[in-house]
Amino acid sequence: MCGIVGYVGKRQAAPILLEGLHRLEYRGYDSAGIAIGGKTRLQIAKRKGRVRELDELRPLRFKGTFGIAHTRWATHGEPSDRNAHPHCDASGRYAVVHNGIVENAAALKAQLVEHGCVFTSDTDTEVFAHLIALMDDGSPLEAVVGAVLRRIVGAYGLAVADAHRPGTLVVARNGSPVVLGIGDSEMFVASDPSALVRHTTSVVHLNDGEIAAVRADGYETRTLDGAPTSSTPSTIAWKDEAFDKGTFDHYMRKEIAEQPDAVRRTLSGRLDTRFQTAHLGGVTMAARDLLDVRRVKILGCGTARIAGAVGADLIEQLARIPADAEAASEFRYRNAVIERDTLYIAVSQSGETFDTIAAVQEVKRKGGRVMGVVNAAGSTIARECGQGIYLHAGPEVSVVSTKTFTCTAVAFTLLAIHLGRLRDLSVANGARLIGALQELPDRIAAILEREPEIASLAKLVAPAEHAFFIGRAAGHAVAAEGALKLKEISYLHAEAYPAAELKHGPLALISPQTPTIVILPRDSLFSKNISTIEEIKARGGPVIAITHPGDAPTKFDGAIEVPALEPELDPLLLNIPMQLLAYHVALLRGTNIDQPRNLAKSVTVE
Ligand code: M6R
């Protein structure tokens, strides 16, 4: 959601923090701010809008070697100058940047107002600054902040600077990530390692309930009660260059183009051609325990959940284990029955999605077994799960997920083969699928070459205000992903339905102005899908088919023909043209593709 960055060391802090904010802008982009520690006071600039609008306030003129900065995605209070972080106490001595939500903010604010505090924003974050000012008894800053945090109910990733304690930053974490970056006589803090990789690859992920005092020469971590905790630095594998847009106009387009290589990395070292199965080193459950699994429940949000639905279908088809995917946000609150012989799988690109973390914790609390399918190494979900499959897709910067959908589907194909080969999936079928996976990156590359055709189809969709996406079985999950992509970046209202559901209501909305995109593999349901298409055509609705080459009894208004590979991989391949379709529709509609309105990468609040 929001992004935090902090620096303490010998260099000027402002350029480092501003560069970090630009890097973090994909986490939230409705306002930004910076506080730099000078000799006696903090210098603060903050503003509604993008980081480049903050640049216009010339924060680079601020001199000082420690500071904190923030890019915001509004929760409490509209995006505005006054609601932008950092927030300060009345004297301007303490500055706070915060990700998360303070649930008891109203009660705390009422108490603080009684003490004479005057609030200057509508945010929940401001209570931190006033509380710190009120409770500062001269103890080390980390002790003061620890005492304040014991009064907070809610989630936070927090960084605090005090003008009177130069050279120290205090950061804390409860439900919203905070990472320390270890430099050479300098330290960095951030809510996301992407802001650090330019400076260091040695990082420490704070745990929930930890607070850290960070100085140029090192850091100490403690519990909120002051008990020391131990932390082991880890190394970030992602390279700084991976965060650049390169020659592309948008990160989304770059990440679509990266898919062949990303898939190669997901597959790397995992195809076992001796036993025609998948080798998954991160899955630590023994084969006999995996044999006891009677059900698989996949949990995630947004695209991660939809990729999980593709995974559920694969697991059911290849391993014959009943499987389904559910929104983590629903699962965590519905007092779900946790079964001993169910395998729970949390899916997340960022590994920091609040609802998915909460679902994992709910499963663990009730004694269930959970593994992760995660892109960001060392992230909260990866660490909570302790076992699973890393995607190795590389950083995904665009708010819209593209390559991680594909890599998640690939990871589930590997898992389904692994589970299947422990059961009834034959050597021949294992070999067929392993062979297909080896061909997959080149097939994806071939589809990407069809971009001009897809761009031309986008002209049919772009003028519409509504669109339907339909498919059957795993094709329905692909339709759901296509609709999500389109609505996210083009603001065109798109709905996905299982194809046969159309006649149970949505058909009433079909008109010449409402295109339907049909996921139409040449499988056993092909003729059923054709019947649905006829029903749409009979009502004047334009139909675009994402299909395989071959004769079709119906004339489509547009079609992209994707060469078939193996039926199990159809969903994955049929999804690729829809990413490009959404991209080109958004281009035609002139929207902000990488940072769509109201959204943020990595939703770290409820
Ligand atoms: O980081 P996660 O995979 O857990 O994120 C889950 C969703 O927030 C994410 O997939 C979202 O739906 C994307 N904007 C989709 O493009």
Residues whose N, C-alpha, C, O or C-beta is under 5 A from the ligand:
A	BS01	M6R	C301 G302 T303 A304 V347 S348 Q349 S350 G351 T353 V399 V400 S401 S602 V603
